[in-house]
Amino acid sequence: MDFHEYIHAVGTGVKGNRDLSFEEAKDAMQQILDQTIYPEEIAAFLLGWRLKPETTEEFRGALSACDASIMPIKIENSIELGYPFDGKTNNPYIFPLVAQLLKNFSLDLVLMGDDQQPAKGGITIKEICRNIALSENCHFFDRKDYFQKLHNLTKIRMRLGVRTGFNTIEKLPHLAGSEYAITGVFHKPYVKKYIETFADRYKRFTLIQGNEGTPELFSKGRVWIADGVNVQEYIIDPQHYGINYQKSWESITLEESLEQLQNPSSEYLKLAKLNAAIYLFVAQKAQSIENAFDMLNG
């Protein structure tokens, strides 16, 4: 279809907008990825699509187009972690410590990253993984290698400078064929949309009300685990596990983030154990989070 039809569908206001079908969303995304249209057309569509807003069916169609351009790399016994590509600004990352704790449990972590995307301006996964030695069960993949077409849209996205539908669909490309996946969610209303978009791609799909939209729990929050059509909600409070972590940064630097990982405080190590316990439970290697936490402290 002529791409102007898609711009018209998402960018003419409440009375003129309409939702795209699965096939239309797939076709629109394919044209965007192939850049067979002008950058201005791509930006117009992405902005209108965000404001319309996006539907689950559209996300699924867009993901289908993305799947066709991704080079898969199979990793057995793994959890795919969906981090936002705009980084973290207020706290260090915790996944390298979590990976170390999981080495003896035959569980690998799969992470994807790229150059910074809009709109937060934080420290990215790619920056962390370039500057620290990861344990052998922690696998980082640079998007320019496994999905160059989306990597090539970075300049357009940065010039637009706002969040778009890409911020949602890029986090979980199912790159490693993982049976399990965890990603972060900001607001509860988005839980249903994420589950409808991603859950059938995994044996078990989990959402964490995580720190800065990441799959990392730093304070009391909710966890939703989708097992087929069934969704269980859990409330997890670090204080219940004797953890009293307090952040010390208003705006963290890369150096400060790396320092916390290389010389973690005792409370930060406890927090890493709690996150590792959640991952063990999600991967069905423990009967409960409490059981997994005891295993890690045993």
ZADO-1210 file (C-alpha; in nm, 4 decimals, padded with zeros to 6 digits):
<atoms>
<atom x="00.0000" y="00.0000" z="00.0000" code="MET" pos="1"/>
<atom x="00.1088" y="00.3584" z="-00.0608" code="ASP" pos="2"/>
<atom x="00.2693" y="00.4741" z="00.2646" code="PHE" pos="3"/>
<atom x="00.0669" y="00.7962" z="00.2625" code="HIS" pos="4"/>
<atom x="-00.2398" y="00.5817" z="00.3370" code="GLU" pos="5"/>
<atom x="-00.0768" y="00.4713" z="00.6610" code="TYR" pos="6"/>
<atom x="00.0161" y="00.8277" z="00.7575" code="ILE" pos="7"/>
<atom x="-00.3451" y="00.9294" z="00.6903" code="HIS" pos="8"/>
<atom x="-00.4707" y="00.6420" z="00.9084" code="ALA" pos="9"/>
<atom x="-00.2713" y="00.7465" z="01.2154" code="VAL" pos="10"/>
<atom x="-00.2178" y="01.1179" z="01.1656" code="GLY" pos="11"/>
<atom x="-00.5449" y="01.2940" z="01.0796" code="THR" pos="12"/>
<atom x="-00.6905" y="01.3352" z="01.4284" code="GLY" pos="13"/>
<atom x="-00.9570" y="01.1633" z="01.6368" code="VAL" pos="14"/>
<atom x="-01.2286" y="01.1733" z="01.3689" code="LYS" pos="15"/>
<atom x="-01.0090" y="01.0604" z="01.0805" code="GLY" pos="16"/>
<atom x="-00.7758" y="00.8125" z="01.2490" code="ASN" pos="17"/>
<atom x="-00.8292" y="00.4387" z="01.2265" code="ARG" pos="18"/>
<atom x="-00.6444" y="00.1342" z="01.3563" code="ASP" pos="19"/>
<atom x="-00.4332" y="-00.0648" z="01.1141" code="LEU" pos="20"/>
<atom x="-00.4862" y="-00.4353" z="01.0547" code="SER" pos="21"/>
<atom x="-00.2099" y="-00.6863" z="01.1290" code="PHE" pos="22"/>
<atom x="-00.1093" y="-00.6990" z="00.7621" code="GLU" pos="23"/>
<atom x="-00.1184" y="-00.3207" z="00.7227" code="GLU" pos="24"/>
<atom x="00.1016" y="-00.2697" z="01.0298" code="ALA" pos="25"/>
<atom x="00.3411" y="-00.5341" z="00.9011" code="LYS" pos="26"/>
<atom x="00.3609" y="-00.3667" z="00.5596" code="ASP" pos="27"/>
<atom x="00.4065" y="-00.0193" z="00.7092" code="ALA" pos="28"/>
<atom x="00.6862" y="-00.1430" z="00.9350" code="MET" pos="29"/>
<atom x="00.8560" y="-00.3239" z="00.6474" code="GLN" pos="30"/>
<atom x="00.8615" y="-00.0033" z="00.4426" code="GLN" pos="31"/>
<atom x="01.0055" y="00.1834" z="00.7417" code="ILE" pos="32"/>
<atom x="01.2759" y="-00.0781" z="00.8037" code="LEU" pos="33"/>
<atom x="01.3709" y="-00.0898" z="00.4357" code="ASP" pos="34"/>
<atom x="01.3700" y="00.2928" z="00.4228" code="GLN" pos="35"/>
<atom x="01.2025" y="00.2863" z="00.0829" code="THR" pos="36"/>
<atom x="01.0186" y="00.6033" z="00.1942" code="ILE" pos="37"/>
<atom x="01.1446" y="00.9460" z="00.2988" code="TYR" pos="38"/>
<atom x="01.2710" y="01.0090" z="00.6539" code="PRO" pos="39"/>
<atom x="00.9996" y="01.2744" z="00.6962" code="GLU" pos="40"/>
<atom x="00.7348" y="01.0115" z="00.6198" code="GLU" pos="41"/>
<atom x="00.8842" y="00.7739" z="00.8755" code="ILE" pos="42"/>
<atom x="00.8879" y="01.0458" z="01.1431" code="ALA" pos="43"/>
<atom x="00.5309" y="01.1523" z="01.0616" code="ALA" pos="44"/>
<atom x="00.4030" y="00.7974" z="01.0916" code="PHE" pos="45"/>
<atom x="00.5868" y="00.7190" z="01.4144" code="LEU" pos="46"/>
<atom x="00.4608" y="01.0367" z="01.5813" code="LEU" pos="47"/>
<atom x="00.1019" y="00.9897" z="01.4657" code="GLY" pos="48"/>
<atom x="00.1075" y="00.6219" z="01.5593" code="TRP" pos="49"/>
<atom x="00.2182" y="00.7097" z="01.9113" code="ARG" pos="50"/>
<atom x="-00.0496" y="00.9745" z="01.9564" code="LEU" pos="51"/>
<atom x="-00.3327" y="00.7624" z="01.8099" code="LYS" pos="52"/>
<atom x="-00.2177" y="00.5355" z="02.0075" code="PRO" pos="53"/>
<atom x="-00.0826" y="00.1951" z="01.8982" code="GLU" pos="54"/>
<atom x="-00.2987" y="-00.1183" z="01.9314" code="THR" pos="55"/>
<atom x="-00.1948" y="-00.4698" z="02.0231" code="THR" pos="56"/>
<atom x="-00.2765" y="-00.5906" z="01.6714" code="GLU" pos="57"/>
<atom x="-00.0547" y="-00.3201" z="01.5244" code="GLU" pos="58"/>
<atom x="00.2309" y="-00.4084" z="01.7568" code="PHE" pos="59"/>
<atom x="00.2019" y="-00.7740" z="01.6578" code="ARG" pos="60"/>
<atom x="00.2045" y="-00.6869" z="01.2885" code="GLY" pos="61"/>
<atom x="00.5082" y="-00.4628" z="01.3354" code="ALA" pos="62"/>
<atom x="00.6867" y="-00.7389" z="01.5295" code="LEU" pos="63"/>
<atom x="00.6210" y="-00.9811" z="01.2457" code="SER" pos="64"/>
<atom x="00.8024" y="-00.7485" z="01.0055" code="ALA" pos="65"/>
<atom x="01.0896" y="-00.7150" z="01.2527" code="CYS" pos="66"/>
<atom x="01.1163" y="-01.0922" z="01.2970" code="ASP" pos="67"/>
<atom x="01.1844" y="-01.1337" z="00.9255" code="ALA" pos="68"/>
<atom x="01.4944" y="-00.9106" z="00.9487" code="SER" pos="69"/>
<atom x="01.6482" y="-01.0493" z="01.2680" code="ILE" pos="70"/>
<atom x="01.9316" y="-01.3006" z="01.2654" code="MET" pos="71"/>
<atom x="01.8511" y="-01.5445" z="01.5522" code="PRO" pos="72"/>
<atom x="02.1204" y="-01.6907" z="01.7785" code="ILE" pos="73"/>
<atom x="01.9953" y="-01.9847" z="01.9858" code="LYS" pos="74"/>
<atom x="02.0930" y="-01.9943" z="02.3547" code="ILE" pos="75"/>
<atom x="01.9562" y="-02.2820" z="02.5620" code="GLU" pos="76"/>
<atom x="01.8320" y="-02.2417" z="02.9204" code="ASN" pos="77"/>
<atom x="01.8063" y="-01.8665" z="02.8897" code="SER" pos="78"/>
<atom x="01.5928" y="-01.5709" z="02.9912" code="ILE" pos="79"/>
<atom x="01.5602" y="-01.2821" z="02.7492" code="GLU" pos="80"/>
<atom x="01.5720" y="-00.9505" z="02.9377" code="LEU" pos="81"/>
<atom x="01.3978" y="-00.6577" z="02.7705" code="GLY" pos="82"/>
<atom x="01.5671" y="-00.3336" z="02.8724" code="TYR" pos="83"/>
<atom x="01.4664" y="00.0095" z="02.7414" code="PRO" pos="84"/>
<atom x="01.7099" y="00.1403" z="02.4832" code="PHE" pos="85"/>
<atom x="01.7079" y="00.4924" z="02.6299" code="ASP" pos="86"/>
<atom x="01.9059" y="00.3838" z="02.9364" code="GLY" pos="87"/>
<atom x="01.9015" y="00.4491" z="03.3105" code="LYS" pos="88"/>
<atom x="01.9643" y="00.7857" z="03.4740" code="THR" pos="89"/>
<atom x="01.9195" y="00.7479" z="03.8517" code="ASN" pos="90"/>
<atom x="02.0516" y="00.4046" z="03.9525" code="ASN" pos="91"/>
<atom x="02.3239" y="00.1608" z="03.8452" code="PRO" pos="92"/>
<atom x="02.2408" y="-00.1575" z="03.6574" code="TYR" pos="93"/>
<atom x="02.2282" y="-00.4824" z="03.8507" code="ILE" pos="94"/>
<atom x="02.2199" y="-00.7554" z="03.5818" code="PHE" pos="95"/>
<atom x="02.5985" y="-00.8345" z="03.5873" code="PRO" pos="96"/>
<atom x="02.5721" y="-00.9239" z="03.9573" code="LEU" pos="97"/>
<atom x="02.2533" y="-01.1223" z="03.8967" code="VAL" pos="98"/>
<atom x="02.4246" y="-01.3221" z="03.6219" code="ALA" pos="99"/>
<atom x="02.7119" y="-01.4133" z="03.8553" code="GLN" pos="100"/>
<atom x="02.4641" y="-01.5401" z="04.1138" code="LEU" pos="101"/>
<atom x="02.2896" y="-01.7568" z="03.8528" code="LEU" pos="102"/>
<atom x="02.6030" y="-01.9296" z="03.7182" code="LYS" pos="103"/>
<atom x="02.5516" y="-02.2379" z="03.9355" code="ASN" pos="104"/>
<atom x="02.1845" y="-02.2749" z="03.8377" code="PHE" pos="105"/>
<atom x="02.2266" y="-02.3386" z="03.4625" code="SER" pos="106"/>
<atom x="02.0465" y="-02.0191" z="03.3706" code="LEU" pos="107"/>
<atom x="02.1784" y="-01.7718" z="03.1129" code="ASP" pos="108"/>
<atom x="02.0775" y="-01.4088" z="03.0640" code="LEU" pos="109"/>
<atom x="02.0277" y="-01.2629" z="02.7163" code="VAL" pos="110"/>
<atom x="02.0461" y="-00.8843" z="02.6716" code="LEU" pos="111"/>
<atom x="02.0230" y="-00.6600" z="02.3665" code="MET" pos="112"/>
<atom x="02.1458" y="-00.3037" z="02.3234" code="GLY" pos="113"/>
<atom x="02.2327" y="-00.0312" z="02.0791" code="ASP" pos="114"/>
<atom x="02.3387" y="00.3304" z="02.0630" code="ASP" pos="115"/>
<atom x="02.1181" y="00.5531" z="02.2758" code="GLN" pos="116"/>
<atom x="01.7582" y="00.5941" z="02.1587" code="GLN" pos="117"/>
<atom x="01.5049" y="00.8614" z="02.2637" code="PRO" pos="118"/>
<atom x="01.4027" y="00.9953" z="02.4984" code="ALA" pos="119"/>
<atom x="01.5521" y="00.9594" z="02.8474" code="LYS" pos="120"/>
<atom x="01.9195" y="01.0174" z="02.7728" code="GLY" pos="121"/>
<atom x="02.0432" y="00.7611" z="03.0237" code="GLY" pos="122"/>
<atom x="02.3339" y="00.5168" z="03.0442" code="ILE" pos="123"/>
<atom x="02.2684" y="00.2305" z="02.8048" code="THR" pos="124"/>
<atom x="02.3112" y="-00.1450" z="02.8315" code="ILE" pos="125"/>
<atom x="02.5656" y="-00.1223" z="02.5499" code="LYS" pos="126"/>
<atom x="02.7826" y="00.1222" z="02.7470" code="GLU" pos="127"/>
<atom x="02.7825" y="-00.1057" z="03.0525" code="ILE" pos="128"/>
<atom x="02.8632" y="-00.4203" z="02.8553" code="CYS" pos="129"/>
<atom x="03.1494" y="-00.2480" z="02.6720" code="ARG" pos="130"/>
<atom x="03.3130" y="-00.1453" z="02.9987" code="ASN" pos="131"/>
<atom x="03.2788" y="-00.4447" z="03.2302" code="ILE" pos="132"/>
<atom x="03.3698" y="-00.8129" z="03.2132" code="ALA" pos="133"/>
<atom x="03.0503" y="-01.0195" z="03.1983" code="LEU" pos="134"/>
<atom x="03.0236" y="-01.3710" z="03.3385" code="SER" pos="135"/>
<atom x="03.0030" y="-01.6490" z="03.0822" code="GLU" pos="136"/>
<atom x="02.6279" y="-01.6933" z="03.1336" code="ASN" pos="137"/>
<atom x="02.5528" y="-01.3300" z="03.0453" code="CYS" pos="138"/>
<atom x="02.5193" y="-01.2699" z="02.6713" code="HIS" pos="139"/>
<atom x="02.5039" y="-00.9217" z="02.5214" code="PHE" pos="140"/>
<atom x="02.4076" y="-00.8665" z="02.1575" code="PHE" pos="141"/>
<atom x="02.4616" y="-00.5407" z="01.9713" code="ASP" pos="142"/>
<atom x="02.1639" y="-00.4564" z="01.7526" code="ARG" pos="143"/>
<atom x="02.3820" y="-00.3352" z="01.4665" code="LYS" pos="144"/>
<atom x="02.4862" y="-00.7014" z="01.4307" code="ASP" pos="145"/>
<atom x="02.1532" y="-00.8845" z="01.4699" code="TYR" pos="146"/>
<atom x="01.9061" y="-00.6209" z="01.3385" code="PHE" pos="147"/>
<atom x="02.0905" y="-00.3634" z="01.1326" code="GLN" pos="148"/>
<atom x="01.7760" y="-00.2240" z="00.9686" code="LYS" pos="149"/>
<atom x="01.6433" y="-00.0954" z="01.3001" code="LEU" pos="150"/>
<atom x="01.9905" y="00.0194" z="01.4079" code="HIS" pos="151"/>
<atom x="02.0019" y="00.2272" z="01.0883" code="ASN" pos="152"/>
<atom x="01.6930" y="00.4225" z="01.2010" code="LEU" pos="153"/>
<atom x="01.8729" y="00.5647" z="01.5059" code="THR" pos="154"/>
<atom x="01.9441" y="00.9050" z="01.3459" code="LYS" pos="155"/>
<atom x="01.5816" y="00.9526" z="01.2425" code="ILE" pos="156"/>
<atom x="01.4586" y="00.8560" z="01.5890" code="ARG" pos="157"/>
<atom x="01.7050" y="01.0848" z="01.7637" code="MET" pos="158"/>
<atom x="01.6056" y="01.3774" z="01.5420" code="ARG" pos="159"/>
<atom x="01.2417" y="01.3115" z="01.6280" code="LEU" pos="160"/>
<atom x="01.3480" y="01.3017" z="01.9918" code="GLY" pos="161"/>
<atom x="01.0400" y="01.1414" z="02.1487" code="VAL" pos="162"/>
<atom x="00.9249" y="00.7937" z="02.2422" code="ARG" pos="163"/>
<atom x="00.7560" y="00.5968" z="01.9636" code="THR" pos="164"/>
<atom x="00.6160" y="00.2490" z="01.9136" code="GLY" pos="165"/>
<atom x="00.9722" y="00.1284" z="01.8613" code="PHE" pos="166"/>
<atom x="01.0423" y="00.1851" z="02.2323" code="ASN" pos="167"/>
<atom x="00.7951" y="-00.0948" z="02.3054" code="THR" pos="168"/>
<atom x="00.8549" y="-00.3498" z="02.0309" code="ILE" pos="169"/>
<atom x="01.2356" y="-00.3289" z="02.0262" code="GLU" pos="170"/>
<atom x="01.2851" y="-00.4586" z="02.3803" code="LYS" pos="171"/>
<atom x="01.2050" y="-00.8251" z="02.3140" code="LEU" pos="172"/>
<atom x="01.3135" y="-00.9481" z="01.9686" code="PRO" pos="173"/>
<atom x="01.3109" y="-01.3172" z="02.0767" code="HIS" pos="174"/>
<atom x="01.6664" y="-01.3242" z="01.9473" code="LEU" pos="175"/>
<atom x="01.7939" y="-01.6307" z="02.1339" code="ALA" pos="176"/>
<atom x="01.4793" y="-01.8430" z="02.1207" code="GLY" pos="177"/>
<atom x="01.4504" y="-01.8147" z="02.4996" code="SER" pos="178"/>
<atom x="01.1571" y="-01.9904" z="02.6622" code="GLU" pos="179"/>
<atom x="01.1374" y="-01.7183" z="02.9260" code="TYR" pos="180"/>
<atom x="01.1326" y="-01.3403" z="02.9011" code="ALA" pos="181"/>
<atom x="01.1207" y="-01.0516" z="03.1478" code="ILE" pos="182"/>
<atom x="01.0716" y="-00.6849" z="03.0751" code="THR" pos="183"/>
<atom x="00.9818" y="-00.3751" z="03.2736" code="GLY" pos="184"/>
<atom x="00.6579" y="-00.1803" z="03.2725" code="VAL" pos="185"/>
<atom x="00.5883" y="00.1702" z="03.4036" code="PHE" pos="186"/>
<atom x="00.2117" y="00.1713" z="03.4530" code="HIS" pos="187"/>
<atom x="-00.0381" y="-00.1055" z="03.5276" code="LYS" pos="188"/>
<atom x="-00.2688" y="-00.0202" z="03.2318" code="PRO" pos="189"/>
<atom x="00.0123" y="-00.1266" z="02.9964" code="TYR" pos="190"/>
<atom x="00.0330" y="-00.4745" z="03.1506" code="VAL" pos="191"/>
<atom x="-00.2541" y="-00.6094" z="02.9399" code="LYS" pos="192"/>
<atom x="-00.1126" y="-00.4610" z="02.6179" code="LYS" pos="193"/>
<atom x="00.2336" y="-00.6076" z="02.6797" code="TYR" pos="194"/>
<atom x="00.0928" y="-00.9509" z="02.7612" code="ILE" pos="195"/>
<atom x="-00.1287" y="-00.9542" z="02.4515" code="GLU" pos="196"/>
<atom x="00.1669" y="-00.8471" z="02.2370" code="THR" pos="197"/>
<atom x="00.4467" y="-01.0689" z="02.3670" code="PHE" pos="198"/>
<atom x="00.3210" y="-01.3550" z="02.5880" code="ALA" pos="199"/>
<atom x="00.2570" y="-01.6126" z="02.3146" code="ASP" pos="200"/>
<atom x="00.6194" y="-01.5821" z="02.2000" code="ARG" pos="201"/>
<atom x="00.7441" y="-01.7441" z="02.5234" code="TYR" pos="202"/>
<atom x="00.6661" y="-02.0343" z="02.7520" code="LYS" pos="203"/>
<atom x="00.6509" y="-01.7854" z="03.0402" code="ARG" pos="204"/>
<atom x="00.6390" y="-01.4084" z="03.0035" code="PHE" pos="205"/>
<atom x="00.6979" y="-01.1741" z="03.2971" code="THR" pos="206"/>
<atom x="00.6498" y="-00.8038" z="03.3593" code="LEU" pos="207"/>
<atom x="00.8215" y="-00.6268" z="03.6464" code="ILE" pos="208"/>
<atom x="00.7279" y="-00.2861" z="03.7814" code="GLN" pos="209"/>
<atom x="01.0998" y="-00.2264" z="03.7671" code="GLY" pos="210"/>
<atom x="01.3429" y="00.0558" z="03.8225" code="ASN" pos="211"/>
<atom x="01.3249" y="00.3111" z="03.5382" code="GLU" pos="212"/>
<atom x="01.1265" y="00.0700" z="03.3227" code="GLY" pos="213"/>
<atom x="01.3883" y="-00.2047" z="03.3416" code="THR" pos="214"/>
<atom x="01.3404" y="-00.5696" z="03.4450" code="PRO" pos="215"/>
<atom x="01.5213" y="-00.4880" z="03.7710" code="GLU" pos="216"/>
<atom x="01.3319" y="-00.4605" z="04.1001" code="LEU" pos="217"/>
<atom x="01.4795" y="-00.1969" z="04.3338" code="PHE" pos="218"/>
<atom x="01.1824" y="-00.1183" z="04.5596" code="SER" pos="219"/>
<atom x="00.8384" y="-00.2514" z="04.6453" code="LYS" pos="220"/>
<atom x="00.6541" y="-00.3323" z="04.3256" code="GLY" pos="221"/>
<atom x="00.4418" y="-00.5769" z="04.1333" code="ARG" pos="222"/>
<atom x="00.5383" y="-00.8705" z="03.9151" code="VAL" pos="223"/>
<atom x="00.3017" y="-01.0252" z="03.6604" code="TRP" pos="224"/>
<atom x="00.3742" y="-01.3722" z="03.5236" code="ILE" pos="225"/>
<atom x="00.1825" y="-01.4898" z="03.2166" code="ALA" pos="226"/>
<atom x="00.1748" y="-01.8661" z="03.1751" code="ASP" pos="227"/>
<atom x="-00.0358" y="-01.9206" z="02.8671" code="GLY" pos="228"/>
<atom x="-00.3678" y="-01.7432" z="02.9244" code="VAL" pos="229"/>
<atom x="-00.3216" y="-01.7365" z="03.3020" code="ASN" pos="230"/>
<atom x="-00.1686" y="-01.4281" z="03.4644" code="VAL" pos="231"/>
<atom x="-00.0537" y="-01.4239" z="03.8273" code="GLN" pos="232"/>
<atom x="00.0242" y="-01.0998" z="04.0092" code="GLU" pos="233"/>
<atom x="00.2742" y="-01.0828" z="04.2961" code="TYR" pos="234"/>
<atom x="00.3674" y="-00.7938" z="04.5235" code="ILE" pos="235"/>
<atom x="00.7352" y="-00.8010" z="04.6214" code="ILE" pos="236"/>
<atom x="00.8841" y="-00.5832" z="04.8934" code="ASP" pos="237"/>
<atom x="01.2645" y="-00.5935" z="04.9376" code="PRO" pos="238"/>
<atom x="01.2218" y="-00.5040" z="05.3066" code="GLN" pos="239"/>
<atom x="01.0458" y="-00.8385" z="05.3542" code="HIS" pos="240"/>
<atom x="01.3828" y="-00.9965" z="05.2636" code="TYR" pos="241"/>
<atom x="01.5808" y="-00.7698" z="05.4966" code="GLY" pos="242"/>
<atom x="01.6952" y="-00.5375" z="05.2173" code="ILE" pos="243"/>
<atom x="01.7178" y="-00.1640" z="05.2805" code="ASN" pos="244"/>
<atom x="01.8834" y="-00.0310" z="04.9678" code="TYR" pos="245"/>
<atom x="01.8985" y="00.3492" z="04.9333" code="GLN" pos="246"/>
<atom x="02.0234" y="00.5144" z="04.6158" code="LYS" pos="247"/>
<atom x="02.2884" y="00.7849" z="04.6447" code="SER" pos="248"/>
<atom x="02.2640" y="00.9579" z="04.3063" code="TRP" pos="249"/>
<atom x="02.0364" y="01.2216" z="04.1636" code="GLU" pos="250"/>
<atom x="02.1869" y="01.1593" z="03.8206" code="SER" pos="251"/>
<atom x="02.4334" y="00.8732" z="03.7958" code="ILE" pos="252"/>
<atom x="02.7406" y="00.8725" z="03.5699" code="THR" pos="253"/>
<atom x="02.8779" y="00.5757" z="03.3807" code="LEU" pos="254"/>
<atom x="03.1793" y="00.5702" z="03.6124" code="GLU" pos="255"/>
<atom x="02.9588" y="00.5601" z="03.9237" code="GLU" pos="256"/>
<atom x="02.7462" y="00.2838" z="03.7761" code="SER" pos="257"/>
<atom x="03.0527" y="00.0729" z="03.6959" code="LEU" pos="258"/>
<atom x="03.2003" y="00.1368" z="04.0422" code="GLU" pos="259"/>
<atom x="02.8858" y="00.0041" z="04.2115" code="GLN" pos="260"/>
<atom x="02.9050" y="-00.3116" z="04.0006" code="LEU" pos="261"/>
<atom x="03.2752" y="-00.3674" z="04.0644" code="GLN" pos="262"/>
<atom x="03.2586" y="-00.2845" z="04.4363" code="ASN" pos="263"/>
<atom x="02.8954" y="-00.3407" z="04.5358" code="PRO" pos="264"/>
<atom x="02.7672" y="-00.2491" z="04.8805" code="SER" pos="265"/>
<atom x="02.6246" y="-00.5256" z="05.0991" code="SER" pos="266"/>
<atom x="02.2692" y="-00.3983" z="05.0445" code="GLU" pos="267"/>
<atom x="02.3208" y="-00.3904" z="04.6688" code="TYR" pos="268"/>
<atom x="02.4369" y="-00.7519" z="04.6751" code="LEU" pos="269"/>
<atom x="02.1236" y="-00.8450" z="04.8682" code="LYS" pos="270"/>
<atom x="01.9154" y="-00.6670" z="04.6054" code="LEU" pos="271"/>
<atom x="02.0962" y="-00.8630" z="04.3347" code="ALA" pos="272"/>
<atom x="02.0045" y="-01.1863" z="04.5166" code="LYS" pos="273"/>
<atom x="01.6382" y="-01.0868" z="04.5248" code="LEU" pos="274"/>
<atom x="01.6395" y="-01.0173" z="04.1518" code="ASN" pos="275"/>
<atom x="01.8183" y="-01.3468" z="04.0882" code="ALA" pos="276"/>
<atom x="01.5520" y="-01.5208" z="04.2977" code="ALA" pos="277"/>
<atom x="01.2778" y="-01.3689" z="04.0815" code="ILE" pos="278"/>
<atom x="01.4539" y="-01.4925" z="03.7685" code="TYR" pos="279"/>
<atom x="01.4900" y="-01.8446" z="03.9110" code="LEU" pos="280"/>
<atom x="01.1190" y="-01.8517" z="03.9904" code="PHE" pos="281"/>
<atom x="01.0252" y="-01.7235" z="03.6449" code="VAL" pos="282"/>
<atom x="01.2439" y="-01.9928" z="03.4854" code="ALA" pos="283"/>
<atom x="01.0711" y="-02.2584" z="03.6990" code="GLN" pos="284"/>
<atom x="01.3876" y="-02.3510" z="03.8855" code="LYS" pos="285"/>
<atom x="01.2300" y="-02.2757" z="04.2246" code="ALA" pos="286"/>
<atom x="00.8844" y="-02.3263" z="04.3724" code="GLN" pos="287"/>
<atom x="00.8590" y="-01.9669" z="04.4930" code="SER" pos="288"/>
<atom x="01.0612" y="-01.6470" z="04.5142" code="ILE" pos="289"/>
<atom x="01.1143" y="-01.7121" z="04.8854" code="GLU" pos="290"/>
<atom x="01.2431" y="-02.0598" z="04.8084" code="ASN" pos="291"/>
<atom x="01.4784" y="-01.9233" z="04.5420" code="ALA" pos="292"/>
<atom x="01.6067" y="-01.6523" z="04.7779" code="PHE" pos="293"/>
<atom x="01.6845" y="-01.9201" z="05.0387" code="ASP" pos="294"/>
<atom x="01.8658" y="-02.1245" z="04.7724" code="MET" pos="295"/>
<atom x="02.0859" y="-01.8268" z="04.6874" code="LEU" pos="296"/>
<atom x="02.1673" y="-01.7694" z="05.0528" code="ASN" pos="297"/>
<atom x="02.2321" y="-02.1357" z="05.1225" code="GLY" pos="298"/>
</atoms>
